[in-house]
Amino acid sequence: MTMNYFRSRIVLALAGITLAAGSAMAAYPDRPITFVVPFGAGSGTDKLARVLAEEVSRQVGQTVVVENKGGASGFIAAQDIARAKPDGYRIFVTSNTTHASNSALFKKLPYDPVGDFAPISKLGNIPLVLVVNPQSIPAKTVPEFIEHLQQNPDKVFFGSGSTSARIGGELFKILTNTKISNVDYKSNPQAVVDTVGGQIQMMIADAATTLPLARDGKLRALAVSTSKRTEIAPDLPTLAESGVKGYEMVAWFASYAPAGTPDDVIKTLNQAFVKTLSDPKVVKNLQVQGIEAEASSPEELAAFQKAETEKWVDIVAKAGVEVR
């Protein structure tokens, strides 16, 4: 056999390896994908994840399941993703709690919100809503509620199952010069249940969790946290226009993969999210649940996260919350 023969065999073998590798990469995804959510079932993030899971599944041709890993301000789920294999099969569908607010609220985190994750796409925004237990709180407007708090210092408790809800309540307390106390929960739906039951009297939490119960009369919605009224609840005034000057908060959602996930996998997922969130039916579905759909590129999400982290540092300082 000639040297040229052996060279030809080597070239063919290398070509086969290259084709096999290309086929393997092109096969993504070839099995179910899991969306990990850092809060319990019924939370705004959970509702968003379930809508997206159904639609993204159609886009990529594989089942997408939702796994709730609530508790510890999102630490548990964030660490799960940070330690996961970077192959695109465990994806973090999360909120500003894990990727901006926690950096402002805690001196040290058990994960790196930037270094441990690969941004995929922003997913949406959601206003917070001030709700009260209608049996415990007679107030029907924010000024009436503030008067009630002033007349009943240290007798009203607010629940929080996310950093946004915690800071939302603390900021309200500072700006209204009232005395209310926080009760921590693993996730906002648990706190909402206790607000309905009267164990606590108020919350400032995401619209997806609070508005459905307010519409059913189980809670009374007094105002939204945005600077302007929102299409999600156009009849509700803002806290700022209700007399709480300087109050503005908006929570947001985004998706991340473990750091080191291949660029082509990130691209596939980003395209699936962008297409899903541009579907009018999906946009309407999310709007009914209190969520404003919004997609982005990975680079836009990274820049947005950086700016939001700086903003949340200011909010925490303004709210007078002790950094833990």
Secondary structure by P-SEA (a helix, b strand, c coil): ccaaaaaaaaaaaaaaaaaaaaaaaaccccbbbbbbbccccccaaaaaaaaaaaaaaaaacbbbbbbbbccccaaaaaaaaaaccccccbbbbcccccccccccccccccccccccbbbccccbbbbbbbcccccccccccaaaaaaaaaaccccbbbbbccaaaaaaaaaaaaaacbbbbbbbcccaaaaaaaaaacccccccccccccaaaaaaccccccccccccccccccccccccccccccbbbbbbccccccccccaaaaaaaaaaaaaaaacaaaaaaaaaacbbbbbbcaaaaaaaaaaaaaaaaaaaaaaccccc
